[in-house]
Amino acid sequence: MGINDSANDNLTDDTTGQPSLRQSWENEMTHRIEVCPREQAHEQRPTKVIYQVYPSSFADNNGDGIGDIKGIASKLDYIKSLNVDAQWTSPFYPSAPGPEGDGGYAVDNYKDIDPKFGTLEDFKELLKQSHDKELLQYIDFVMCHSSSRHEWFVESKSGKDNPKSDWFVWHDGGVDENGNHIPPNNWKSVFGGDAWAFDDTREQWYLHHFLASQPSLNLNNPKVIDALIDEMRHWTELLADPQHTGNSADGVDGFRLDALPFANHDSEFRNNPWIAGEWPFVAEEWWNQRFEYSMCQDETIEVVAKLRAFLDSYDRHREALGEVIAGPEGGRDSIPVASSYVENDTGLNYCYTNALMGSEGYPNANDMRGTISYIEENFPDGGNCNTVSNHDFKRAWTRWVETLQDNVQDKAYRQLLTLYATIPGSLCIYQGDELGLPQAKLYEDIPEDSFKDPVFFSQGAEASRDGCRTPMPWKHDEKNAGFTTSDDPYLPIPDSHYDLAVDIQDSDPHSTLNFTRQMLEWRASQPALIQGHTIVVENNSNVLAFIRRSKEQTLLCLYNLSDQDQSFTPSKYLGDTLLAEIGVAKDEIIPIQAYGMAMKGQTPSKELSFLLPPDNETRKASNQPKAA
C-alpha cells in the first residue's frame, strides 16, 4: 500500500509561497490509498466459522435436566444450517460436581466422558454423524491444569520421590513468625486470592491459576507435554481401525486449547511486579499485576510448536484454536501474545483474544479503526479469530446493544454480527448468538439456589458466568423451552428467551436466526473475507471503512457506527485501482443509515439484500403463551 500525493505538489499561496489552508485541506483529501496489482495481493491463511456448544445447556436427550452428547447429535442439522464450518464443544470429561468442577474445566480423566453427558460410544456416533454432514468437530482440551482428583496429581502429591513428582508446580514457600506457612511468592489466582495452595501430604505449596481444585501442570517439564500429546492422540484416533492406525487415523478435527498463556512459569519463582506500585499500596488482585514471571512466558511458543508438529503428523488436516484472553498487563493486551502463538508454520492455526469480546457498549468508529489496524499489524499472515461471545463472557446482545434505544437494537446487533464476520480473522459464535439472546440476570432470572459458577462465590454476582450459560431455547411453547423435560434444568431459562426460541425464529424469514444464516452463507462466498488482507481507511467520521482484498476479490466494507445517517465518498480515500476493483465511480456518494452498513465490490453468487437494515421496530413477542 502506498500514498499518492503528487497531484497537489504545486498548490501554494500566491503571496507567501506556502500552502494555503484551503489548499492544505484539498491536499489532505486527495491522499488516496494506492495498491499493487491484485494478482500480487497478499493473502492470509484461510479462515473458518466455528460454533461453540456448551454441553450442559445445549440440548438434553435423556430428560435428566443436563444437556448431553446425544442431545448435541440431535441438533447437528440445526448447527449445519447455520453455515458454519466447525463445532467446538466445551469440556465433557469426568469432573467434580458443583463449583469445584468449574463447569468441566477441572478434568479428572482426559480420555473419557463424564457419565452425565453420555459415553465414548455416544461421542463416536456424534463424530461420525458430523463427518457425514461435513461438519468439523473440535473439542476443548484443558492442557494447563488438571483437577486435584486426576491420577497424575494424586501420584504427584504422594511424595517428592515419585515418578510424577515434578508433573505439577510445587514449591516449599516459607514460614512466618507464628509458624504459619507462607506462599512462595505473590502470584495471584484469576478467581481471587493466592495462586498457591498448601498440601499437607507433601508439605509443599502447589500452583493453581484458577481454583485450588485445578492444580497447574508443569509444562516446563517435557515429559508432561509428551503425556498431554498422548491424551490428545486418544481423540485424534478415536475412530481409527485398531489394525490400521497411524497417519490416516480418524478422529476429532481439532482442539480448542484452554488458557494457553498460563502454560509456563518462571523457574526461579520470582515475584510479579505490581502495575500501580508496590505491595501493600495496591490491591492484592490478579489484574493488578504485571505477569513477568507467573505466565505469558516465551517457552509457551516452544510448547505450541510441539503441539503443531503432532497435529501435522497426520495425513488428514488437524487444527488448533488457542484461547489467549490474558495479556501481560493484568490480563490486558492479549493480541501480541496470541500472535506469537500462530507465527510461521510451527504455530497454531488461530487464536482468539479478549480484544473484542471483552468490550462493553456499542463501539465507536475510531476505536474500531485502531483495533482492526492492531489485529492486522500483529497477524499479518492471519491466525486471528474474532469471537462474538462465549461461556466466559457476557452475551453479545447485552454487551453491544442493550443500552441503545429499543427500536434500533435489532438493527445494531445485526450490523455488529456482520462487522465481526468481515474484519480480518476467523469467526467464533456461541450458542444463542444467532438468536440474539440477552444475558440472563442473576437473582431475577436465576435464583441463588441455582447458581453454578464458582466465580460467583469468590467474586460476586457481577463476575458470575451463569448468565451466559442458560439453556438454549428450542421451542417457545414447551416446558423449559424444549431444552429438557426435567423439572430441574441445568439453569433456568429466562422468560425473555422463550419469545426468541429457535422454532419462532426458524419460521420467520426476517429473524435474527435467518439473518445469521444468510450472512454466514454470504461470507463463505467472498474470497476477500476468507483470506484477504485488510486496509483500514483512515477518516475522521463515524463511518468505519476498510478494504478486504485477495487475489480474486476486493471488497469495501462500510459501517455507520452512529445514530445519525451518514454518507461516504470512496474517491476521497481510494486510488483509481481500488475504485475500479470495487466498481465505484469517482463522484459516487454512498449513503449509510444510522446503525447501517454497505458493501461495495464483487459479490460472487450471493446477493446483498439481506444486509439491508430491518425496519426500526422492537422485537416482537410471540402471541402464544410459553408452556408452564
Residue pairs with C-beta under 8 A, 6 or more apart in sequence:
1 33
1 34
1 35
1 535
2 33
2 34
2 35
3 31
3 32
3 33
3 34
4 31
4 32
4 34
4 575
5 27
5 30
5 31
7 30
8 23
8 26
8 27
8 30
11 19
11 20
11 23
11 26
11 27
12 18
12 19
12 20
12 23
13 19
13 20
13 23
19 27
29 572
30 572
32 571
32 572
32 573
32 574
32 575
33 535
33 537
33 547
33 573
33 574
33 575
33 578
34 575
34 577
34 578
35 41
35 535
35 549
35 575
35 577
35 578
37 577
38 549
38 550
38 551
38 554
38 581
39 551
41 532
41 533
41 549
41 550
41 551
42 380
42 533
43 531
43 532
43 533
43 550
43 551
44 379
44 380
44 381
44 382
44 383
44 424
44 531
44 532
44 533
45 349
45 350
45 381
45 382
45 383
45 531
46 382
46 530
46 531
47 350
47 382
47 425
47 426
47 427
47 529
47 530
47 531
48 85
48 86
48 136
48 350
48 426
48 427
49 83
49 84
49 85
49 86
49 421
49 426
49 427
49 428
49 429
49 520
49 523
49 524
50 84
50 85
50 86
50 87
50 88
50 138
50 321
50 385
50 426
50 427
50 428
50 429
51 79
51 82
51 84
51 86
51 87
51 88
51 428
51 429
51 430
51 431
52 87
52 88
52 89
52 90
52 390
52 391
52 428
52 429
52 430
52 431
53 72
53 79
53 87
53 88
53 89
53 90
53 431
54 67
54 90
54 103
54 391
54 430
54 431
54 469
55 67
55 68
55 69
55 71
55 72
55 89
55 90
55 91
55 92
55 104
55 117
56 66
56 67
56 103
56 104
56 469
56 490
57 67
57 431
57 469
57 470
57 471
57 472
57 483
57 490
57 491
58 67
58 71
58 72
58 75
58 431
58 471
58 472
59 67
59 68
59 71
59 72
59 74
59 75
59 472
59 474
59 483
60 66
60 67
60 68
60 71
60 471
60 483
60 484
60 485
60 486
60 489
60 490
61 68
61 70
61 71
61 73
61 74
62 68
62 70
63 484
63 485
63 486
64 116
64 484
64 486
65 484
65 486
65 487
65 488
65 489
65 490
66 116
66 117
66 484
66 490
67 117
67 471
67 483
67 484
67 490
68 116
68 117
68 118
68 122
69 92
69 113
69 117
69 118
69 119
69 122
69 123
69 126
70 118
70 122
70 126
72 87
72 89
72 126
73 122
73 125
73 126
73 129
76 126
76 129
76 130
76 133
76 135
77 133
78 502
79 87
79 135
80 133
80 134
80 135
81 517
82 429
82 434
82 516
82 517
82 520
83 517
83 520
83 521
83 523
83 524
84 135
84 429
84 520
85 135
85 136
86 135
86 136
86 137
86 138
86 253
86 254
87 130
87 135
87 136
87 137
87 138
88 138
88 139
88 140
88 256
88 321
88 428
89 137
89 138
89 139
89 140
90 103
90 104
90 140
90 391
91 103
91 104
91 105
91 107
91 140
91 142
92 104
92 113
92 114
92 117
92 118
92 123
92 139
93 104
93 107
93 108
93 109
93 110
93 112
93 113
93 114
93 142
94 107
94 108
94 109
94 112
94 113
94 114
94 115
95 101
95 102
95 104
95 105
95 106
95 107
95 108
95 114
95 147
96 106
96 108
96 147
96 149
96 213
98 452
99 211
99 452
99 453
99 454
99 457
100 106
100 211
100 213
100 454
101 147
101 213
102 210
102 211
102 213
102 214
102 454
103 391
103 452
103 453
103 465
103 469
104 114
104 140
105 142
105 210
105 214
105 258
106 145
106 146
106 147
106 148
106 149
106 211
106 213
106 214
107 142
107 146
107 147
107 150
108 146
108 147
108 149
108 150
109 150
109 151
110 141
110 146
110 228
110 231
110 234
111 231
111 234
112 120
113 119
113 120
113 122
113 123
120 238
123 238
124 238
124 239
126 137
127 137
127 238
127 239
127 251
127 252
128 239
130 136
130 137
131 137
131 250
136 253
136 254
136 319
137 252
137 253
137 254
138 252
138 253
138 254
138 255
138 256
138 319
138 321
139 235
139 252
139 255
139 256
140 255
140 256
140 258
141 228
141 231
141 232
141 235
141 255
141 256
141 257
141 258
142 258
142 259
143 217
143 219
143 228
143 257
143 258
143 260
143 263
144 209
144 216
144 217
144 219
144 258
144 259
144 260
144 262
144 263
145 208
145 209
145 210
145 214
145 215
145 216
145 217
145 259
145 262
146 152
146 153
146 214
146 215
146 217
147 153
147 213
147 214
147 215
148 212
148 213
148 214
148 215
149 213
152 164
152 167
152 168
152 217
152 227
153 167
153 168
153 215
155 162
155 163
155 164
155 167
156 162
156 164
156 165
156 166
156 167
156 168
156 170
157 168
157 199
157 201
157 202
157 206
158 201
158 202
159 165
159 201
159 202
160 170
160 202
160 204
166 218
166 221
167 217
167 218
167 221
167 223
167 224
167 227
168 206
168 207
168 215
168 216
168 217
168 218
169 206
169 207
169 215
169 216
169 217
169 218
169 265
170 202
170 204
170 205
170 206
170 207
171 184
171 196
171 204
171 205
171 207
171 269
172 184
172 204
172 205
173 181
173 182
173 183
173 184
173 196
173 198
173 204
173 205
174 181
174 182
174 184
175 181
175 182
176 182
181 198
181 205
183 194
183 195
183 196
183 205
184 196
184 205
184 269
185 196
185 269
185 270
185 271
185 272
185 293
186 271
186 272
186 279
186 284
186 289
187 194
187 195
187 196
187 207
187 271
187 272
187 289
187 293
187 294
188 194
188 195
188 272
188 284
188 285
188 286
188 288
188 289
188 294
189 195
189 208
189 209
189 210
189 211
189 286
190 209
190 210
190 286
190 326
190 331
191 210
191 211
191 454
191 455
191 458
191 459
192 285
192 286
192 458
192 459
193 458
195 207
195 208
195 209
195 286
195 294
196 205
196 206
196 207
196 208
197 205
197 206
197 208
197 212
197 215
198 204
198 205
199 205
199 206
206 215
206 216
207 215
207 216
207 265
208 214
208 215
208 216
209 216
209 259
209 262
209 294
209 295
210 259
211 454
216 262
216 265
217 224
217 228
218 224
219 225
219 228
219 263
219 264
219 299
219 300
219 303
220 264
220 265
220 267
220 299
225 303
225 306
229 306
229 307
229 310
232 255
232 307
232 310
233 310
235 251
235 252
235 255
236 249
236 251
236 252
236 311
236 314
236 318
237 245
237 249
237 250
237 251
238 250
238 251
238 252
239 249
239 250
239 251
240 249
240 250
240 251
247 313
247 314
247 315
248 314
248 315
248 316
249 314
250 316
252 318
253 317
253 318
253 319
254 311
254 318
254 319
254 320
254 321
254 349
255 319
255 320
255 321
256 320
256 321
256 322
256 323
257 307
257 320
257 321
257 322
257 323
257 348
258 323
259 323
259 326
260 300
260 304
260 322
260 323
260 324
260 341
260 351
261 291
261 295
261 296
261 300
261 324
261 326
261 327
261 334
261 337
262 295
262 326
263 295
263 297
263 299
263 300
263 303
264 295
264 297
264 299
264 300
264 303
265 293
265 294
265 295
265 297
266 292
266 293
266 294
266 297
268 293
269 293
270 292
270 293
271 293
272 289
272 290
272 291
272 292
272 293
272 294
273 289
273 290
273 292
274 281
274 282
274 288
274 289
274 290
275 282
275 288
275 289
275 290
275 329
275 330
276 282
276 288
282 288
286 330
286 331
287 330
287 331
288 330
289 330
290 328
290 329
290 330
291 326
291 328
291 329
291 330
292 328
295 326
295 328
296 326
296 327
296 328
296 337
300 341
301 340
301 341
301 343
301 347
304 322
304 341
304 346
304 347
304 348
305 346
305 347
307 320
307 348
308 320
308 345
308 346
308 347
308 348
309 346
311 318
311 319
311 320
312 318
319 349
319 350
320 348
320 349
321 348
321 349
321 350
321 351
321 352
321 385
321 428
322 338
322 341
322 342
322 348
322 350
322 351
322 352
323 351
323 352
324 334
324 337
324 338
324 341
324 351
324 352
324 353
325 331
325 334
325 352
325 353
325 354
325 357
325 358
325 392
326 334
326 337
326 354
327 333
327 334
327 335
327 336
327 337
328 337
331 354
334 353
334 354
334 355
335 353
335 355
335 374
335 375
335 378
335 384
336 378
337 353
338 351
338 352
338 353
338 378
338 383
338 384
339 351
339 378
339 379
339 383
339 384
340 347
341 347
341 348
341 351
342 348
342 349
342 350
342 351
342 379
342 382
342 383
342 384
343 381
343 383
347 383
348 383
349 383
350 382
350 383
350 384
350 385
350 425
350 426
351 383
351 384
351 385
352 384
352 385
352 386
352 387
352 428
353 384
353 387
354 393
355 371
355 374
355 375
356 371
356 386
356 387
356 420
357 387
357 388
357 389
357 390
357 393
358 393
359 399
360 394
360 399
361 399
361 400
361 403
362 400
362 401
362 403
362 404
362 412
362 416
362 561
363 400
363 416
363 561
364 542
364 561
365 541
365 542
365 543
365 544
365 559
365 561
365 562
368 419
368 544
368 559
368 561
369 536
369 538
369 544
369 546
372 423
372 424
372 534
372 536
372 546
373 536
375 384
375 423
375 424
375 425
375 534
376 424
376 533
376 534
376 536
378 384
379 424
379 425
380 533
382 424
382 425
382 531
383 425
384 424
384 425
384 426
385 425
385 426
385 427
385 428
386 420
386 421
386 423
386 425
386 426
386 427
386 428
387 427
387 428
387 430
388 396
388 417
388 420
388 427
388 428
388 429
388 430
388 433
389 395
389 396
389 399
389 429
389 430
389 433
389 468
390 428
390 430
390 468
391 430
391 465
391 468
391 469
392 465
392 468
393 399
393 465
393 468
394 439
394 467
394 468
395 430
395 432
395 433
395 437
395 438
395 439
395 467
395 468
396 413
396 416
396 417
396 430
396 433
397 409
397 413
397 436
397 437
397 438
397 439
398 438
398 439
399 439
400 412
400 413
400 416
401 408
401 409
401 412
401 413
401 416
402 409
402 438
404 412
406 618
407 616
407 617
407 618
408 563
408 594
408 595
408 616
409 618
409 619
410 436
410 512
410 614
410 617
410 618
410 619
411 595
411 596
411 613
411 614
411 616
412 595
413 436
413 512
414 512
414 515
414 519
414 613
414 614
415 559
415 595
415 596
415 597
415 613
417 433
417 515
417 516
417 519
418 519
418 559
418 597
418 611
419 544
419 557
419 559
419 597
420 427
421 427
421 519
421 520
421 523
421 529
422 523
422 529
422 548
422 555
422 557
423 534
423 546
424 533
424 534
424 548
427 523
429 516
430 468
431 472
432 472
433 516
434 512
434 513
434 516
434 517
435 473
435 500
435 501
435 502
435 505
435 512
435 513
436 500
436 512
436 619
437 473
437 497
437 500
438 494
438 496
438 497
439 467
439 468
440 446
440 466
440 467
440 468
440 470
440 491
440 492
440 494
440 497
441 467
441 494
442 448
442 451
442 456
442 461
442 464
442 466
442 467
443 461
445 467
445 470
445 492
445 494
445 495
445 496
446 466
446 467
446 470
446 491
446 492
446 494
447 492
450 466
450 491
450 492
451 457
451 464
451 466
452 466
452 469
452 490
452 491
453 464
453 465
453 466
453 469
455 463
455 464
455 465
456 463
456 464
456 466
466 491
469 490
469 491
470 491
470 492
470 493
470 494
470 497
471 480
471 481
471 483
471 484
471 489
471 490
471 491
471 493
472 481
472 483
472 502
473 481
473 482
473 483
473 493
473 497
473 498
473 500
473 501
473 502
474 481
474 482
474 483
474 501
474 502
474 503
475 481
475 482
475 501
475 502
475 503
476 498
476 499
476 501
476 503
476 504
476 622
476 624
476 626
477 624
477 625
477 626
477 627
478 627
479 485
479 627
479 628
480 486
480 489
480 493
481 493
481 497
481 498
481 501
481 626
482 501
482 503
483 489
483 493
484 490
495 626
498 622
498 626
499 619
499 620
499 621
499 622
499 626
500 512
500 619
502 513
504 511
504 622
505 511
505 512
505 513
505 514
506 513
506 514
508 514
510 614
515 610
518 610
519 610
519 611
521 606
522 603
522 606
522 608
522 610
522 611
523 529
523 530
524 530
525 603
525 604
525 605
525 606
526 548
526 553
526 555
526 603
526 604
527 550
527 551
527 552
527 553
527 604
528 548
528 549
528 550
528 552
528 553
528 554
528 555
528 601
529 548
529 555
530 550
531 550
532 548
532 549
532 550
532 553
532 554
532 555
533 548
533 549
533 550
534 546
534 547
534 548
534 549
535 546
535 547
535 549
536 545
536 546
537 545
537 546
537 547
537 573
537 574
538 573
539 545
539 572
539 573
541 566
541 568
542 560
542 561
542 562
542 564
542 566
543 558
543 559
543 560
543 561
543 566
543 568
543 592
544 558
544 559
544 560
544 561
545 556
545 557
545 558
545 559
545 568
545 573
546 556
546 557
547 554
547 555
547 556
547 557
547 574
547 578
548 554
548 555
548 557
549 555
549 581
552 602
553 601
553 602
553 604
554 578
554 581
554 582
554 601
554 602
555 582
555 599
555 600
555 601
555 602
555 603
556 570
556 574
556 578
556 582
556 584
556 599
556 600
556 601
557 597
557 599
558 568
558 590
558 592
558 597
558 598
558 599
558 600
559 592
559 596
559 597
560 566
560 592
560 593
560 594
560 595
560 596
560 597
561 595
562 594
562 595
563 594
563 595
564 594
565 591
565 592
565 593
565 594
565 596
566 591
566 592
566 594
567 589
567 590
567 591
567 592
568 589
568 590
568 592
568 598
569 588
569 589
569 590
570 578
570 579
570 582
570 584
570 588
570 590
570 600
571 579
571 584
571 585
571 586
571 587
571 588
574 582
574 584
579 585
579 586
581 601
581 602
582 600
582 601
583 600
583 601
583 602
584 590
584 600
590 598
590 600
592 598
593 613
595 613
596 613
597 611
597 613
598 611
599 608
599 611
